[in-house]
Amino acid sequence: MEPYIKVGIGVMILEGNKILLGHRAKDKKDTGGIYEVDCWTVPGGKQEYDETFFEGAKREVKEETNLDVDDLELFNVADDIQQDRHYITLQIIARKHSGELKVMEPTKEDDWQWFDLDNLPEKLYSPSRKFIETYLKLRK
C-alpha cells in the first residue's frame, strides 16, 4: 500500500466525569485507518468528501453507537502515523447526546461502555489515548 494522508475524526462523548468507549473487535479487518485491535476507542472514523468535520463527527457516532450528539467543540488536532498511513485526527468533544446506545457495527466495535475518566481501561487505541491524555492534562 502506498503511503497516504487522510483526515480522521475522534469524538469524546462526555457524561459528567465519564466517556463512552467502544471495544475494537479482536477480528476487526483493516479498513485503512490506524490498525489496532482488541483495545478501547472513542467513536470516530474518516471524514468523507463534502462534509464538515462536525457533520462527520455526528455521522460516525450515529453509525457506530446509534447516539445523536450535539454541543460539539473542536478540541485539538493530532498526527496519527503508522508506517504506511498518516492521519490528521480532529479531536472533537460532544457535551450532549441522546438516543439508545447500541452496537451498530459489531465487526468493528463489539461493545460500548461508559468509563470514569479516573478509571480507564489499560488497552486504549493509540489515537484515543493521545486524545484522552491531552484532555486530562488540560482539564487540570
PyMOL commands that set and color helices and strands:
alter all, ss='L'
color gray80, all
select helices_A, chain A and resi 53-65+126-139
alter helices_A, ss='H'
color red, helices_A
select strands_A, chain A and resi 5-15+18-24+40-41+44-46+68-82+85-98+109-116
alter strands_A, ss='S'
color yellow, strands_A
deselect
rebuild
show_as cartoon
